[in-house]
Amino acid sequence: YGNYLTEKAFVLFFILEYLKSVLNCFILVSVDVDLNMS
């Protein structure tokens, strides 16, 4: 039973890390666009 919870927590952690990296890429791209526009 505890193994199931650990697996769920691991998946949640993986998703959060993935979202963070996607967000970082998005921020870098928008900053890049801002610099090119000005």
FIZA-441736 format. One record per residue (C-alpha): residue in one letter; x, y, z. Coordinates in pm, whole numbers, plus 50000, padded with zeros to 5 digits. Layout:
AXYZ...
END
This chain:
Y500005000050000G502825023750089N504505015149760Y501515028849569L501755062149752T505485064349686E504885058049317K502205084949307A504485109949482F507285101849237V505005107648937L503785140349087F507385151449147F508335142148790I505395162248651L506325192448864E509945191348748Y508795188348387L506455218148423K509245238448583S511615231948293V508905240148039L508165272448227N511865281448232C512135276147856F509015297347804I510445325548018L513775324447835V512045325847497S509795355047596V512775374147739D514645367447415V511695380647213D511475411547435L515165419047379N514825414847003M511725436946986S513285466847163
END
